[in-house]
Amino acid sequence: MDDLMPRAANSSPLTPLGFLDRAAVVYGDSPSLVYHNTTYTWSQTHLRCLKLASSISNLGLGRGHVVSVIAPNIPAMYELHFAIPMAGAVLNTINTRLDARTISVILRHSESKLVFVDYQSTSVVSEAISLFPPDFKVPILVLVADQECEESAPVSSVDFHLTYEDMMSKGDPGFKWVRPESEWDPLTLNYTSGTTSAPKGVVHSHRGTLIVSLDSLVEWSVPKQPVLLWTLPMFHANGWSFTWGMPAVGGTNICLRKFDAHTIYSAIRRHGVTHMCGAPVVLNLLSNFADVRPLKSPVQILTAGAPPPASVLLKTESLGFIVTHGYGLTETGGLVVSCAWKSKWNQLPATEIARLKARQGVRTAGMTEVDVIDSESGISVKRDGTSLGEIVLRGGCLMLGYLKDPEATAKCMREDGWFYTGDVGVMYPDGYLEIKDRSKDVIISGGENLSSVEVESVLYMHPLINEASVVARPDEFWGETPCAFVSLHKDRKKGEVKEKEIIEYCRSKLAHYMVPKTVVFMEELPKTATGKIQKFVLREIAKKMGSTNTRSRM
């Protein structure tokens, strides 16, 4: 077989963009996007994306150029996931909740040539542009209006060169989209969510994105023509790559500019929603809704972003949702570990089922290897469910690297062939993984490592607590002690529960050294746009509170 080799016929670069061509043929008359009173079919979406790609190309943009988008989950945001790379450019979606300074940094760092701006973000983009150095070239700005919303756009001091519909109307429907020269060509540039500090620019290839898109559909057992409700921001890791996965199965994308529990339940009933994704905060939102009623038909929810407390999982599933728990990072483009369910577990008590579902699980079919290793020795930790180590990955959907940061790339993508996640976890005897913390969130008290996630799980079991996060607070004797930040359910009054009561509650369920020594009550915990609690903000608050001196373990 030595004379056999790759040939032109079997070496076309892998790319998820081709899913849209196929959807226009197979699912052409089926709905692709629904937004308020607007509905597009897959043939219409295909045509609109080609026209947009044509207009982007006519502006002189193509291979290697970064094009940014600042918009919520509206049709334009979805269409640009295809149109921008179809012009050969690199897609950069930006978190709509970022401040002007951070947006300015991203636009300059990425050297973005063109920026699509939703009308509600014009003010912050205007301010971001004003922070550019005098000699830095301002990108072309395109205003994305919204005929479905009656709110007027905030005043902007910058001039928009074009509008989204202008570009749509002037585009060529017969445009031949730009296929990648190599499947390793960059497709997207995503900046990390900022839960830990300054964001880094994560670059993904066409190849890696196709792998994670198909892998996610298989792992979640997504059938043909599902109805996906977009409660996960598309700017967050490109909606875990389901933006590209949906045309592969002819799904219907239900777009929401913003949402609350009432909006979600209404959309589920109106559109017959079958699938949705979101951080655990979405589960909390659904399970705590005052006017909640069990669903008539089950809805699949894929959750990730933080370990969901077992009590929240249990409550959500009692309403008719079927929760699948997974794990991924911006650097993986989607979920690469999933709590693959075993039918024999259905016979277990509900509390045990919830506990098992709280684990992240095993590698998806498309991932090569996942392990938990001792960072110093590089050896796998014992599979006993208690030995802590760093989670490492290897597989085809991992990022190409961090933009303009070879040092950070080399630090996490090492010569031993592993990607080091910075997450701390344990491996169980059955081969299932559970995250215990970010490495920076492990609290070292008196030389003992304790998991903030484990303490948070207990806090979430308290009937009055809505949100909980635990970080380290300096302590003169122990070095660090756990400091809990909590918010109460909205129907509860401040002062209804005291710090001492929370501490005693934890003491009854945890080893004494793990019990919070400080409890801080907040109206709402600081979060990213995807619902992740910003622990670095809480760590700063705890640090400014000063050191405690708790010689007793309580």
N, C-alpha and C positions, 0 to 999 in steps of 0.2 A: 504493500500500500504506500510505499515511499513516494510514488509518482503522483499521488493525489494531493491536491492543494486547493486553497480557496481560489475561487474565480469570480469574475464580475457578477455572474448571475446569483451567487449565494453570498455576496459580500456587501449588500446594500446597508448603509448605516442604519442602525436601530434608532427610531424616534417615535414618540407618542403622537406626533402631529398627524400621522397617517390615520389615526383612529377617527378623525373628523371626516376625512374623505369617505371612509367606509360607512360611517353613520349616515351620511347624506344619501347613500345608495340603499342601505338596508333599512334604516329608520327614518327615511326622508320625510314622511308625512306625520311622524310621531312628534309630540311636544318635546322640545329640548330645554327651553327656558320659560319660566312663568314668574311674572313680577307684577303684582297688583292686577290690573286689567290687561296687561300685555302678555301675549303668548307667542313664542317663535317655535317653528319646527326645526328638525335637524338640517333639512335642506336650506332653510332660511339662515340658520346660524352659520352653516358652511359658507354660504354666499357672502354674508356680512363680514366674516373673518377674512375672506379673500380680498374683499374691497378695502378693508382696513389695512391689510398687509400691503396692498398696492399703494395706498396713500402714504404709508410709512416709508416704503421704498422710494417713492417719488421725492421725498424730502432729502434723499441722499444718504439714508441710513441703511445699514446692512450688517455684514458679518463683524462681530466683535463689539458693535456699538451697544451701549446699555440704554434701554428705554424703561422709564419708571412709571408706576401707576400708584396713585393715592386715591383709593375709593373703597367703599364698603361692598357688601355682597349684592351688587346690582348687575344687570345683564352686561354692561360695558366691561366690568371687571372680569367677568367670565370670558367674554369674547377676546379680550386682550391677551389672555393666557395662550391663545392660538395665534392671533394676528401678529403679535410682536415677533415671536420666533419664526413665523411663516415668512416674515420679511428678512429673515436671517439674523435679526438682532437678538440681544439677550434680555429677557424679561426680569424686571426688578419691581416686586410689589412691596409697598411701604406701609407699615402700621399706621392706621389713621389716627391713633391716639397718641402718637409721639409728639413731643414739643418741637417748636421751630428750630431750636439749636440742633437737636438730634437729626431732624430731617435735612437741615443744611449740611451737616457732616456727611450724611449718607449720599446726598446728591453730589457733593464734591469728591468724596472718596471713590464713588463708582464712576465719576466723570460722565454722568448721565447726559445724553444728548437731547432727549425728548421726554417730557413729563405730562402724563394725562392726570388731570386734577378734578376730582368730584367737586361740585359747586359748594358743598359744605366745608371743604378743606381749603378754599381759596385764601382765606385770611392767614392761616398758619403757613401755607406755602409762600405767600407774599412776604411774610416775616422771615422765613427761611432764606429766601432769595436775597433779602436785604442784608443778611449776614455774610454774603459772599465777599471775598476780597475784591477790590476794584478791578484787578486784572483777570479775574476768573470769568470765563464766558458763561453767560446765562443760557440754560437749555431752552429749546422751543417749548412753549407751554400750550397745552390743549385743554380747553374747558369741557368738562363732562356735565351737561345739564341733566335734569330729571323731570320729564313732563308728568310723571306720576305723582310728584310731590309738589305741594302748593307753597312750601316755605320759600322765602326769598333768599338768594345767595348773600353771604356776608360781603361787606365792602372789601375790595382788593385794590392795593396800590400798584399792582403789576398788570401789564397788558397781556392778554391771552392772544396768541397769534392765530389760533384756529379753534373751532369747536369740534366736538366728537362727530356730530351729525354732518358737518361740512366735509370732514374726511371720509365719512361713510358714503356720502352722495357723490364724491368725486372719484372714488376708487373704481378700479377695473374689475368687474366680476369674472373676467377670464384670466386673471393674474395667475401665473405659474409660480406657486410658492417655492421658496428657497430651501431646498433640502440640504441637510448638513453634509459637508465634505467628509467628515469623520463622525462616527457615533460618539466620540469623545469630545466633540465640540461643545462649548458651554451653551446651555439652554436657559438656565435661570441663575439669578444672583439674589439670595435671600439673606437679610441681616438677622442675626440671632435676636431673640425676643427681649433681651435686656433684663431677665430676672436676676442676673448675677452682677452685671455692671455694663461696661461699654460693649455695644454690639459688634460682631465681626461679620464680614461679608462671605457667605458660604456659596460656592459655585458648584452647580450640578450639571452633569452632561446629559445629552439626549439619551444615551444608552442607560445610564443609571435611572433616569426618570421613567423610561419605559418599563424597566424591570420592577421598580417599586409600584408603579401604577397597576400592572397586571397582578403582581404578587398580592397587593392589598385586596383586589377584587376576589381572588381565589381564597385568601385567608378568611375574609369576612363572609364567604359564600354568597356574594352578591349575585342575584339572578338577573336575567335579561329584563330590561325595562323597569327598573326600580324607580321609586319616587324619593329623591333625596332632598331633605330640607336643610338649607345651608345655615346652620347655627354655629358652624365653625368658620371663622374669618378666612376668606380665600387668600388673604395676604400672609397667613400663618402657614409656612412651609407649603404654600400653594394648595391649601386645603387638604394637606396630607396626600397630595397628588391625585385626589379624586376628581379634581377639575379635568384632568386628562382621562381618567378612568371611565367617567360617565358615558362618553360617546362610544367607547368600546362595547358597552352593554345596552346602548340606546336608552339611557336613563333620562328622567325628567328632573331638571334642577329647579327647585323652588327657591327663589331669591328673596332675601329679607334685608332691607337697609338697616333696621335695628329690630330688636325683639325683647320681649319679656315673656313670662310664663303664659299669660293669656294669649299673646300672639302665637306662641308655639302650639298650644293646644288647639287654637282656632285653625291654624294652618294644617295641622294633622287631620282634623275632621273635614275641612274643605277640600283638600287635595288628595286625601288617601295616602298620606306619607307612609313609606315603608322603612326608610333609613334616615339616620341623622348622626352627626359626629359632634363631639364637643369635649371640653375639659370637664373634670368633676364638678366644677361650679355650675355647669348646666344641669347636672343630675340634682344638685342641691336645689336649684331654682325650681325644677319640675316637681320634686317631692315635697317642697314646702309651700306650694301654691295653695292658697286658702280654699279656692273653689274647685279643687281637683276632683276628677271623677275617673274611675278606671276606664282604660281604653277599650273600644269595641273590637279593634283588631290590634295585634301586637306590633310594636315598632322597634326595630333594631337600632340600638345606640352603640356606637363605637366611641369609647372614651380613652383618653390618654392625657399626658401633660403633667400629671402628678398622681401619686397613688391614691385612689379613692377609698375613703374609709368604708369598711365592711357594712357599717350601719346605714350609710347612704345608699350603697348598692342594694341592700335588702329592701329598703323603703321604695326605691325607684322601681324595682322589679315587681313589687306588690301591686303597682298601678298598671301593669301590663307591658312595660318596656322590657326588652331583652338586651341585657348589657353585655358587651364584649369589651374586655379590657386589654389594652396593648401598650407598647412602649416604642418610642422613636425620638429622634432629635431633628433639629433643622438640618444637621449634617447627614442624616440618613434619607431625607426627602419624604419620609412617611413612616409608618409603623413597621418595625422589623422583628418585634417580639410580640407574641399574642398568647393570651390564656386559652389555648386550644382546649375545647371542652370534651370531656370523656362522658359517655352516656351513663356509666355506672355511678357518676357523681350525682345524677338526678335523684337517686334514692336517699341521699343524705338529708339531714335536717337543714332547714332554710338558713340557719346561722352559719353552718359549716359550708354550705354552698357559697354564701356571701364571702366567707373568709378565703375560700379557694379562688373566687373570682377577683379578689383584691390583689392576687399575685399577677405579675406581668406575664409570666408563662414561658414559652419556648420559642425558638427561632421560627420565623415564617419559612415557607418552602423556598423562597427566593434568596434567603440569607445563607451564607456558607457556614459560618460558625459563630456561636455566642458562648462566652465563658465568663466566669468570675474568678479573678486571679489576685494573688497577693502582690501588691505593687512593687514590693522590694525584691522578692525572690522570682517573680514571674511565674510562679507555680499555681495551678488551680487550687482554690480553697476546698476544704472538705464539704461534701454534699450533705450537710447536716441541718440546714435551715437556720444556722446561727453564726457560722464563721463568715465574717465580713471580708469583702474584697472589692476591687474595682471591676466594673462591667466593661468587657472588651468585645469588639465586633470585627468581623471581616465579611465582605460581600460586595456584589456588583453595584449596589445602589448608593454606596458611600460617596460623599462629595469628592470633587477633584481637589479641593483645598480651600483655604481662606484667601480671598483676594488681597494681593499686595502684602501678604504676611507669611512668608515662608517659615519664619521661626515658629509661629503658632501652629502652622500646618505640620511641621516636623515633630513638634512636641506631642501631638495627639495621634499622628499617623506615623508610627515608628518603624524602624528597620526590621523589627521582629514580625511584621505583617499584621499587627493588630491596630485597630482604631481604639484609643483610650477615651472613654466617654466622660470620665470625671464623676460618674455616678457610682455609689456604693450599694452593693446588694449581697444577697445570699443565694445559694443554690440548694434546693431540697433534694432528698434522696431520689425522688421521682424525675429529676432532671428539670424541674420548673424553677424559674428565677423569680425573685422578688426584690424590688428596689427598697433599700432602707434609707437612703439619703443621697444628696449631692455630697461629694467629698468635703466641700467647704461647709456643709450644714451639719456634719457629725459633731456632736458636742463632747468634748473631752473633759470629764469632771473627775478630779482626783486620779488621773491616769487611766480612767475607764472610758471607753467609747460608748456613747449612747445614741440611739437613733431618734432624731426629732420626729420622724414619721410615725414611729411606734407610739410616742407620747400623743401626737395629734390624733391618732386613731381612737385613743381612749377619750380624749376631749370631745370628739365628734359623737360619742355615745351619750354624752350628757344631754338630757332632754331640752335644755334651754339654750344650748350653744348652736349657733348657725354656722360660723366659720372659726377655724382655729389654725394657728401657725406657731411653731416653737423654734426659737433661736437661742444661741448662747449669750449669756450675760456675764461679764467679768465678775469673778469672785476672789476675794483676797486669800481665802483658804484653799478652795478646791480648784482654782484656776478659772473654771467656767461652771455655771449652773444653768439649767433650763429656764427660759423665760417665755411664758405663753401669752400670745396676743389672741384675743377672742372677740367675736361679735355675737350678740344675742339675736334670736328670732325677732322679727319686726313687731310682733304683737307683745313683746316683753319690754318692760320698763327698765331703764337704767337703775341699778341699785337693787333690783329684785333678787339678784344672786351676788354674794360677796366673794372676794378673793379667797378667803379662808375655806369657804364651801367647795370651791373648785379644787383647791389643793387637797382637801380631805377626800374628795371624790377620786382624784387621781391616785392618792395614797392607798386607797382600797383596792386598786386594780394594777398597780405598778410596783416594781422594786423601788425602795425609798430613794435611791440615788437618782432615779429617773423622774421623780415627781418635780413639776415646776416649783421653783422657789419664789417666782414672781408671776402674777397674772395681771395683764393690762387689758382693760375693756375699751373697745373702739366701736364706733358706729359701723364702719366698714373697713376691712383690711385692704391695703393697697395692692392693686393687681395690674397685670399687663392686659392688653386688649383681648387675649385669649383666655383670660380667667385665671392665669397662674398668679399665685400670691408672690409678691416681690419681697423675698426674704432679705435681700441686701438692704432694702429700706428699713425693715424691722430690726436688722442687726445694728444699723446705725442708731436707731432710737434706743435700743437696749444698751449700746455702748455709751451713749450720752447720759443715760440714767446713772452711770457710775457703777463702781464695784459694790457688791454685797459682801457680807462676811458671815457666811452660814457654816459654822463649824460642825453643826449637827446635820445628819442626813435626813432629819425629820422622821 
